[in-house]
Amino acid sequence: MEPIQLTQVEKAAKILFTKLITEGNRIPCDSGSGADIELALPQWYDEEKFKRGQKYFFDNRFGMMQSNFVGLITLLAEPKGLTILHNTGRSSTPETARKRYISTTLHMLSWYEIDLSPGSKSWASLNRVRKMHKNASNRSEKSKTGIISQTEIALTTFGFMGYALVRPHLLGIKYDNEEDREGLVHFWAVIGSLLGVKDEFNICLPKLAVVEMICQMCIRYLFIPLLQFESPLFKQMATAVVEGLGEFTPFNSYDSLMFFVRRVAGIPGYQFNVDMEKETLCRRIYTLEELNDFKKQFGDVDGYEYIENAIFDEKVMLYNVEQISDIKVNETTVANGTVTGVYNELNEDGNRKKKALEDLLQLKHNEQLVITTIEDESEWKSYLNDSKLKQLSSKDQRYFKFKCRLSESCYSKIGNFINETVLSLMLYRMRKAHV
């Protein structure tokens, strides 16, 4: 197969993304123990850019907090990280999730609010978080779940800034000033570095256009598939977040939140009230051979057993779980060993992949996984609609639409004022609860 012709921006993004995925997965977030960690500002730290990133956050605080919440749920969809988090025993129930994510929110706010310098509250916060990651990684390695690697730590920064950067219009974030956006990226490059991300794996270090492309690649190759897999553990952990933070984020539910998250990620079927001109998909960056080589890199790495069947597909896969009695048997189409379209009967390789995905989802005996393969970016457009909305209950539809209206209202002065006032009250209550 001939190589894909890429732009310079795409080439730069591909090099960093490839290195992050194929090399970063074997390198721990930190060496030694948590006690060995010492923070130091990176040589490339730019105070002016960093403070501009802080200001950009506060100018769009409500939308940024929405982005962080969507990013959190997105990161929970990654099975290895989810298992490590579950094994800590600190966020699996509404009570523990409430404590953990209040703490996470207040840690993050300190990074935005306080000047970054040794001895400051934000410095102490980063030091504490980094040590917690390392200690959790050590425990996870001993249990054969796998280390917290450079890959996981670097992708965590996507959870905080990725959607704010490439999907701001769905979150109520103003995005008309490039220097503001560069400030946000630099802010997270610095925070990532202080949390242990090595420069060669830091997805926020390149120029803005390259960072945006890396974020788009993350969405296409990682999160569009992962956000469609609702394993029992994912549902448990995400529901714990929703219920644990329910007193601070009313009018919320697991189903309405998942619709909102998938809408932001751009998964077909969730395009309720969106500008279709802005619904774009990162074009194909890797050949099939390159993606297969990717998967081989994870064969002997603990925690990544799901990768061979779940992500890094050449084409975009849409997954749907249906009751077997409702499924009409379709003739299987197989082309070059790749299953195309909705299928039930597969060749040997296709059956193995399907069985592995059904095991990942822990489907019931009367449920079956239906897969639709989207051939290219042009065909992908034909799947964009809001057909999944009717699957929500009337209450969940109201909750979801309420979230959309809140985001949209950020673009009016009165709406933004109301949102910021309510958010300030919510954060005040979180701080009181954290004492």
Secondary structure, 3 states (H helix, E strand, C coil): CCCCCCCHHHHHHHHHHHHHHHCHHHCECCCCCHHHCCCCCCCCCCHHHHHHHHHHHHHCHHHHHHHHHHHHHHHHCCHHHHHHHHHHCCCCCHHHHHHHHHHHHHHHHHHHHCCCCCCCHHHHHHHHHHHHHHHHHHHHHHCCCCCCEHHHHHHHHHHHHHHHHHCHHHCCCCCCCHHHHHHHHHHHHHHHHHCCCCHHHCCCCCCHHHHHHHHHHHHHHHHHHHCCCCCHHHHHHHHHHHHHCCCCCCCCCHHHHHHHHHHHHCCCCCCCCCCHHHCCCCCCCCCHHHHHHHHHCCCCCCCCCCHHHHCCCCCEEEEEEEEHHHCCCCCCEEECCEEECCCCCCCHHHHHHHHHHHHHHCCCCCEEEEEEEECCHHHHHCCCCCHHHHHCCHHHHHHHHHHHHHHHHCCCHHHHHHHHHHHHHHHHHHHHHHC
